Amino acid sequence: MKNRLPVLAVMLALAAPLASKAQRDNPHRIPTNLPGVTAYAPPPAGFDPVKATDEELADWGFPPRPDQTLFPEEYANWVRVRKALKTRIIPHLVQTSIVHGLLQSAADPESVENGTLKSLNWSGYADVNDATKYGSASFTDIGTTISVPPARQAFKACDGTWDYAWSSVAIDGYKTTEIAQAGVEFDAFCSGGSTTTYYSPFYEWFPNGQVRVTNLPILPGENYFMAVHIESATTMNVEIGNLTQGIFFGVDVTAPAGTMTVGNSAEWITERPGGSDSETVLDNFGANAYWSATAVTANGSLSHPGSSSVKEVTMQDRKGKNIAVPTHLGSSAFVVKEEGSAY
């Protein structure tokens, strides 16, 4: 069962109106190069989010701090992230036609084999509740830290096509028609013995396509923080940061027209695009490690990959062969291991 966090629920309830007002009136929010997306400006020299007041944190677009006494593990992780991310940038955003999309089940969406859901495009962990519309039971926050894996072409292949893999946190997409997510991609290309790799942070609010961030540095082996906060049914905040280099950004994103968050699932997942598309291949990334993985509902329920309500998700190819398998390393840590790149 999820752990009940009544004080955190109150904290989030108090912080949400403050953040909403800051969104409307805050002079620190500035336009980006994409319509409907605003960023938070870098705070002044000497600004210390660990020592800042709650109002100052909200004004500058930082998430509220957990209570140090009641939630020491979450507080320690918040401090670690805040101390590591020293330089905020205004992101340069590129809208793409690449679509992550929803869970593609390899069987009946509600069938679980040996306690594990089989999927054509996801591998990791997903928590699911019974919310039917955005409200107190909805997931509102999810985050994790990962180590960026190396991108390599599929095993024994150099076929002149791109192979893809993404690591992300997401809200919805398990049993909804929309999904809000943020993460990093690590792709590989090989032709005639010549290889190319591509790495990029991204966010997506499906049914819109993926948005790449071109000016946040990313290299394999670096540690990355990623988080999604749903501020309303039609607004989300994304924060992504390179913990190794100390550089990050925060943006507020408006939902696609006609789209509203439900908040009935939260996922920490490694993906491949177009799960039912036989032309899409998962690249050979080896292992994708996650830690400090948590999610919170509006009424203060804390979830992590080790929660009893969480479903394990294994990625399969179209022939039913496992190609990416998650393994717990602790209640909030796990690794997704790539076991094959077959179609």
N, C-alpha and C positions, 0 to 999 in steps of 0.2 A: 504494500500500500504506500501511497505517497505520504511523506511527512507533512503534518499540518503546521503552518507557520503563521499563527494569528497576528503576531506583532509585525512580521514582514508584510502581511496583508494590509495592516493599517498604514505602515510606512509607504507602501506602494499606492494605496488609495489617496494618501495625503500628497504624495509626490506627483501623481498624475495631473491633477488640476493645475499645479504650479508649472509643470512642463507645458501644458496646453496654453496657458497664458503667455509663457515665454515664447512659444511658437508664434503667437499672434503679434506680440509687441516687442520681441527681443531684437535689438539692433545688431546682435552678434550673429544673427542668421543672415546669410547672403546667398544670392542666386548662384547656381552652377550653370554649366553650358547646356544642360538639358531642362526643358520645360517641366514644371511640376516637381523639381528636385531642388532642395536648398541645403546648404552646408553650414557648419558652424566655423566661425573664424578662429584663428589661433588665439589663445588667451594671452594676456600681457606677460612680459618677462617676470619671472619670479612667482607666477601663479602656481600654487601647490594644491592639487585637488584633494590630497589626503588631509590637509589642514583647512580646506575651504569649508564654508558653511553650506547647508543644504540649499539655500537660496542661490549662492554663488555657483554651486555645481549645476543647478537647473539653468541658470542664466547662460552658462557657457556650454551647455549641451552634454554634460557628463551624467552618467547614471547615478542614482542615489546609492550611498554606501550602506551595506548591511550592518546590522547591530553587532558590534564587536564582541559583546558578552554573550548574547543569545546564539549567534551564528559565527563562531570564530573561524571555521574553515572558509565560509563564503567571504567573510571580511578579509581574511588573509589573501585570498585570491584577488579580490578587488584591489587591495593595496599593491600587490605584486604587479598587476596589469597597469595600474595608474602610475606607478614609479617607473615602469619600463617604457611606457609610451610618452615620450617627452616632446615630440615635434608633431603638431597637427598641421596637415596640409589641406588646401582646397582641392578636391579631387577633379581630375579631368575624366569625364565619363563618355563612353562610346556605346550607344545603343546598337545591339546586334540582332540578327534574326535567329540566333541560336536559342532553342527552347529546351529548358530542363523538364518542366512539366510535372505530372503527377506520378504516383506509384503505379508501375506496370506490374501487375501480379502474374507470376508464372502459373497460378492456379486460381481457384476461387479466392477472392480477396479476403474472406474470413477463414479460410482453411489454413491450419498450421500443422506442418509435418514435424514430429519430434520437437514441438515447442518453437519451431522456427518458421517464419513466413518466407516463402520463396518468391523472389522478385526478378524481373528481367533488367531492372535499371538501378536498384538500390541495394546497398549493403551497410548494415549498422544497427541502430536501435531506434524504435519509435514508441512513444507513449500516446495512448488514445483514450479520449473520454467521450461522454455522451452529449456534449454541447451541440445544440442545433442552430444557435445563433450567438453572436458575440455578446458576452456577458460575464458574470462573476466566475463561472466555471471554465472560461476560456483560457487557454495558454496565451500569455502576453509577452513572455521573455524567454529567450533561449540563447545559450552561449557555450563556447568551448575554446580550447587552445589545441593547435595541431602542430606537428612538424611537417613541413612541405616535402612531399615525397619526390624522388627523381622521376622524370618522365622518360619512358623508353618505348620503342615500338614493340608490338606484340611479339611473343616468343617466335624465333626463327622466321621472322617476317620482315620484308623490305619491299612493300608492294605499291609504293607511290601514293598512299592515302594517309590521312591523319587518323591517329588513334587518340581517344579522349579519356580523361578521368577528372572528376570534381570532388572536392571535399567541402561539406557545407552543414550549416544548421538551418532548420526550417520550421515554420509553423503552418499547419494544414498540408493538404496534398495527399493524405492517406485515404480519406473518404470524402473529399470536397472537390470542387471544380476550380479551386485556386490554391496557390502556395506562395508564401513569402519567405525568401531565403537569402543567405549570404555566405560567401566562402571563397575558395581559390580553385583555379583549374590548373592542370598540369598535363600537357598534350605532347605527342611525339609524332614525327614524320620521318620516313625513310624512303629514299628512291635512289637506285643505282649505287648503293653503298654510302650515300651521303645522308647524314642525319640532321634533323632540326628539332628543337624543343621550343615550347611556348608555355609561359607561366603568367597568370594574371589573377588578381583579386576580382570578384564580381558580386553583384546582387541581382535578384530577379523577383518580380511580383507577377507570376503567371496569371493570366494568359499573355502578358507582355513578355518579350524575349529578354535574354540576359543582357545586363549592362556591365561592360568591362571598365576597370579603373586603370588608366595607363600610366599614372605618375606615382604609384605607390610601389617601391622596389620589392622584388620577390625573387628568391633563389632557393633551389632545393637545399634542404637541411635547416632552413631558417624556421623559427617558431612564429606562428601567426595566431592572433586572437580574432575571433569573429562573433558577433552578437546581433540578434534581431529583437527589437522592442516594438510591440504593437501598441501604439498610442490611442488609436480608435479603430473602428471597423474599416476605416478607409485611409489611415495614415500609419506608416511604420518608420521607425528610426533604425538605421544600420550603422554599426561601428565595426571597422576592420582595421587591424593594426599589425605591423611588423614588429614583434617584440624584440627580435634580434637587433634590429637597427633603430628601434625606438620611434618609428614614424607611423602615424595613423590618420584616419579621417572619420567624420561623422556626417551623415546626411539624413534628411527627412524626405520620405517618398510618398507621393499620393497614389492611391490604388488605381489600377486601370478602370476605365469607365464601366460601370455596372458591376464592379467587383467589390465584395465585402468579405473581411475576415470572419471566419467562424471560430477558429481557435480550438478545434476538437482533436488536434494531434500536434505533436512536437517531435522532430527527428534530428538525429545526429547521423549523417549518412555520407558514404562514398558513392558516387553516381557514375553512370555513363549516359550520354544523351540518346534519345530515341530508343528506349528499351526494347520495343518490339520491331525495330528496324534492323533487318539482317545485314545492312551495310555498315552499321556502327560497331566498332570494336573497342573494348576496354584496353587501355594501354598497360604496359608491364611496369607498374609502379612499385611492386614489391610489397611494401607495408605502409599503411597510413595510420599513424598513432594519434589518438585523441586523449586529452585529460582535462580536468576541471570542467566536465560536461554537466550542465544543469539546465533545468527549465522550471518556470514558475507560472502558476495560474493567477488570474486576477484576485481570487479569494485566498491567495497565500499558500497554495499547495506546492511543495518542492518536489521535483522529479529529477532523476538521473538515470543513466543506462542500467544501473543495478536495481532499480525499483521493481517491485513485484508486478506492477501493471504494465511494464515495458515489454514490447515484442522484439525479439531478435529477428533481423532481416538478412537473409543470405541471397546474394546475386547469382543467378543461373543464366546459362545460355539457352537458346531455343530448343536444345536437345535435352535439357534437364541436368546438365553438368554444372557443378558449382564452379564459379569463376572468381568470387570475392566473398570471404567468410569473416565475420567479426568474432573476436574473442575478448572476454572481459579481462581487465588487468586490475580491477578494483571497482568500487561502486560508481565512480565517476570517470573511470579511465578504461579505454579499450583500444584494440588495434584491428584494422581491417586488412587481411592478408590477401593479396592477389594470387589466385591459384590457376589462372588460365585466361587467355584472351580470345577464346573462340567466339564465333558469331552466335 
